[in-house]
């Protein structure tokens, strides 16, 4: 099985966050890329309003404004 990168733009998180998306992405291992180029690697805890919550691999929780995020990248197992 291979992997593929899924890139989710910040505007998509704001506009298309629903129960199905939440179930799929909750606790997923992600890279959060900020508009200034910084990256946080960790597990997505959730999206509430205009905020994104991530727990990094050290165990620190980060709550950031979605307008400071460029994209969220996650690996997904490909069906092939």
C-alpha positions in Angstrom: 0.0 0.0 0.0 1.2 3.4 -0.9 0.6 6.8 0.7 -0.6 10.0 -0.7 -0.5 13.5 0.6 -3.8 15.3 1.1 -3.5 19.1 1.2 -6.3 21.1 2.8 -6.3 24.8 2.4 -7.3 26.9 5.4 -10.4 28.3 3.6 -11.6 24.7 3.0 -11.3 24.1 6.8 -13.5 27.1 7.5 -16.1 26.5 4.7 -16.3 22.7 4.6 -15.8 21.5 8.2 -18.6 19.1 8.9 -19.2 15.8 10.8 -17.8 13.6 8.1 -14.6 15.8 7.8 -14.3 15.9 11.6 -14.5 12.1 11.9 -11.9 11.6 9.2 -9.4 14.2 10.4 -9.8 14.1 14.1 -6.6 12.7 15.7 -5.0 12.4 12.3 -1.2 13.0 12.0 -0.8 16.4 10.2 1.6 19.1 9.3 0.2 22.6 9.8 1.9 25.0 7.5 1.6 28.7 8.5 1.5 31.6 6.0 5.0 32.7 7.3 6.5 29.2 6.4 6.6 27.7 9.9 5.4 24.2 10.3 3.9 22.3 13.3 3.8 18.5 13.1 1.3 16.7 15.4 -2.2 15.3 15.8 -5.2 17.4 14.8 -7.5 17.8 17.8 -10.2 19.8 16.1 -11.5 22.9 14.5 -13.8 25.2 16.5 -15.0 28.4 15.0 -11.9 30.1 13.4 -9.4 28.1 15.5 -7.4 25.0 14.8 -6.1 22.8 17.7 -3.1 20.6 17.3 -1.0 18.5 19.8 2.6 18.3 18.7 4.7 15.1 19.2 6.2 16.5 22.4 2.7 16.8 23.9 2.2 20.5 23.7 -1.2 21.8 22.6 -1.3 24.6 20.0 -4.5 26.6 19.3 -4.0 28.8 16.3 -6.2 31.2 14.3 -7.0 29.6 10.9 -6.3 32.8 9.1 -2.6 32.3 10.0 -2.6 28.8 8.4 -1.7 28.3 4.8 -2.6 24.6 4.6 -2.9 21.3 6.6 -1.1 18.3 5.1 -1.8 14.7 6.0 -0.7 11.3 4.8 -3.4 8.9 3.8 -3.0 5.3 2.8 -3.8 4.9 -0.9 -6.0 1.9 -1.9 -3.4 0.6 -4.3 
